[in-house]
Amino acid sequence: MKITVINGTQKKGVTYNLKEAFLEPFRNEAEITEFYLPKDGPGFCTGCTQCFRDNQDLCKDAECVRKIEKAMLEADLLVFTSPAYVFHTTGAMKAMLDHFGYRWMPHRPAKEMFGKRAVIITQCLGAGGKSTAKDIADSLSWWGVSCIKRRSFKLMSEIDWNKIPDKKRNEMTSKLISLARKMKAIDYSRPANTGIIVKMKFFAVRMLQTGLGKDNPEYTDFKYWKANGWLDKTRPWK
Ligand SMILES: Cc1cc2nc3c(=O)[nH]c(=O)nc-3n(C[C@H](O)[C@H](O)[C@H](O)COP(=O)(O)O)c2cc1C
């Protein structure tokens, strides 16, 4: 199986060690591709909107975005990690997610995303781990992913991995190992079920695209939806 990991920090701190604990059970059999942000990610979105209006390849960061997207589309399992920075995901992760705004459902979602599984691992000192996970889950859901498992941790005292008491470290890693075992037992030849929330988003956007196409049949997103057959009977899920 293939796993693609997007690390919201390049620091080898708590987030890194929790992610390593999650990946450990997969190490012998999975092909794992990792991106560490910001070093392996795109720069900031400058708001040129060429990806939405015309073609994502016109983005100044297109080469980097294409590389990350290819790894995500080829993966059976997506893993996102982030510490909480002021109650949210890191700026580096946000900068990466902004570049996939054109893949949100109201624009041009990739059909491969609808059958994917994803895991989000976040942690914080005291508060903000859940809102950090939500930042990432919002994008995943609007990309079409339904199967999203979240694990958020609160350290509450020590933030240096090597100084965190063994009991606390074991408590966190054993939760992640248990999730890894569950995710490992999945038959990845079968796509994940598409849930009601993603389906509702799809049908709402389908109505929107139908209207937009009537006003302007040359509209980029409308042409994409039409070419995929989503305005007729075809659906991006199985
Ligand atoms: C810029 C910045 C903002 C932070 N904001 C929060 C926060 O809102 N809530 C919180 O509990 N911890 C916050 N922290 C603490 C980190 O989430 C915490 O130390 C985390 O364990 C760091 O993970 P790392 O070792 O992977 O870098 C912040 C840290 C930084 C550097």
The ligand as an ORCA input file, in Angstrom:
! r2SCAN-3c Opt
* xyz 0 1
  C       3.610     29.964     17.179
  C       3.112     28.963     18.160
  C       1.784     29.002     18.556
  C       1.284     28.096     19.463
  N      -0.042     28.110     19.782
  C      -0.546     27.198     20.641
  C      -1.934     27.172     20.960
  O      -2.742     27.928     20.437
  N      -2.370     26.262     21.852
  C      -1.523     25.383     22.476
  O      -1.971     24.600     23.292
  N      -0.210     25.354     22.161
  C       0.308     26.240     21.276
  N       1.633     26.215     20.945
  C       2.474     25.156     21.520
  C       2.647     23.982     20.562
  O       1.427     23.554     19.992
  C       3.248     22.805     21.313
  O       4.425     23.206     21.952
  C       3.526     21.622     20.410
  O       3.826     20.539     21.255
  C       4.704     21.860     19.468
  O       4.859     20.726     18.666
  P       6.221     20.342     17.960
  O       7.146     19.836     19.030
  O       5.886     19.293     16.987
  O       6.744     21.593     17.316
  C       2.151     27.110     20.034
  C       3.496     27.078     19.631
  C       3.963     27.988     18.710
  C       5.421     27.898     18.269
*
